[in-house]
């Protein structure tokens, strides 16, 4: 790997751990917001999670997001404490960034009542644009957060930073519908240059994660900012309305094989940076993730693990991450409370205990 900027010793160690899992028989399991948002948890400081309450183990990787900087999905100071507690428990942290649309004057990264193309956000936040200083202030928050998250030895906690994800879609202002490929690359490079060059951040690995499926290497790399800016080659790919014969697992396996080839060629790490069962419309209403009942693929977790590990590319991913359990009608892993046990709990426990899956702790906190 030929990353452009200096990395801390602990970040190098984290990358080594991820690389080791790429060549092992195990895949790290992750969930977004697991340490401070959940349905069955009473404590939101990183010590509980729906996953831990069900299986006895935290996810190996827990995602947090810069949305907390604006008071969504938690708040800035509490999130620092969550990250510290998770680190003490041997959990790897990944920081995604649903950035606000800086041209709207508010905090929303998309707004269904506003034509986001009118704001031209991606171009205006670059040097020479009228929103560049505003964007830099946001990046300063990321730099401050990265520095404030320290371990028990007072050293900065290494994290995976995943900005501008699903860049080949049209649902974010940085997507293909609003920024040309070269403009996107320029924005990505500027962001990393500012954080790691100007601000001196040295504890963030960087992930590139387009939306799936992947048809060929050229398509996957069409918005790729360059080897000197990327550590992890990721993929976001959701299973919509799962049913037998829908072809999802075939497309997933083909996508992971393509990414694995690219990763090996560049000496990088491959990952399934977002995946999940997305029920969408059901007879009982609309549910973004799992439905509370009557799911059409009740053994989805174990079946998905079988599909991922059926090819060399899938076996080579370092980790897979599902999204957040926001509520009892918007959740991505099953949960159990005193009054309710989701119908997919047994399958998830079987998945979590499978020798092909690694849960926390991933390392001793001194690593």
C-alpha positions, 0 to 999 in steps of 0.5 A, a space after each residue: 500500500 502506498 498511502 500518501 501520509 504518515 500513519 500512527 503505529 496503532 493505525 498500522 497495527 489495525 491495518 495489519 489486523 484487517 489484512 490478517 483477517 483477509 487471509 484467515 477463515 474468519 470474517 469480522 462482523 460489524 453493526 452501525 451504532 451498536 454501542 449507543 443505539 439499540 432496542 434492548 439496551 438500557 445503557 448507551 455508553 458503549 457497554 451494551 448492544 442489541 448484539 451483545 444482549 442476544 449473543 453475549 458478544 459485541 460486534 467486532 466492528 462498530 460504526 459511528 457517524 459524523 451525524 452525531 456532530 450535528 446532534 443526530 444519532 447521539 452527540 459529539 461528546 457522548 460519542 467520544 466516550 462511546 468510542 473509548 469504551 468500545 476500544 477498551 472492549 476490543 472493538 474496531 471503530 469505523 467512522 462514516 460520514 453522512 455529510 450535510 448539504 452545505 449549500 442548503 444552510 441546514 444540517 440535512 445531507 439530503 432533503 426531499 423537499 429541495 432539489 439538491 442539484 440546485 445547491 451545487 454543493 460538491 463544487 462550491 465546497 472546494 477551494 475557490 468556492 463560496 462554501 469552502 470555509 464552511 466545509 473546512 470547519 466541518 472537516 475540523 470537527 472530524 480532525 478534532 474528533 479523531 484526536 479526542 478519541 484516545 485509548 487508556 494509554 492516551 494514544 489516538 484510537 485508530 479508526 476506519 474513515 468512510 466518506 462519500 460512500 455509495 458515490 455511484 448512486 444519485 441519492 447523495 449530493 456527492 453521487 454520480 448524478 451531481 458530480 462528474 467522476 473527476 470532480 468526485 475524485 478531486 473532492 475526495 482527494 481534497 478531503 484527505 489532503 486537508 485532514 491528513 496533510 493540513 490537520 495532521 490526522 494520522 489515525 484514520 484508515 480510508 475506505 472507498 465504498 461504491 454501491 453494488 452490484 459490481 459488473 467489472 473493475 472499470 466500473 468499480 474504479 470509475 470514481 476511485 481517487 487513487 491508491 495513495 488515498 485509499 486503504 480499504 476497497 469496500 462495497 455497499 450492497 443490500 438485499 432487497 425483498 429477499 426470496 429464493 431465486 432472486 439472484 442476489 447471492 450470485 451478484 454479490 459473489 461476483 461483485 466480491 470476486 471482482 473487488 478481491 482481484 482489485 484489492 490483491 493487485 493493489 495490496 489492499 483490504 477488501 470489505 463489505 462495508 454495508 449489507 443487510 436484509 431490506 424488507 421494504 414493503 410488507 403486508 404489515 407495513 413499511 420496514 427499512 430493514 428486517 420486518 418485525 414478523 413474517 420475514 420472507 428469508 428467516 435464515 438470512 444471516 446463515 444463508 448470507 454467510 454461506 453465500 459470501 464464503 462460497 467464493 474466494 473473493 467472499 472469503 477474502 473480505 476482512 469484514 461485513 457490516 449491517 446497519 443500525 437498530 434505530 427502533 423496533 420498526 427500523 432495525 437490521 439485526 434481530 433483538 430480544 426484550 422481556 416482552 418480545 423475541 424476534 423470529 430471526 434471533 436463533 438464526 442470528 445467534 447461529 450466525 454469530 457463533 459460526 467459526 467463520 464469524 469473528 465477534 469482539 474482542 478482536 484484540 487486547 486493548 493494548 494492541 
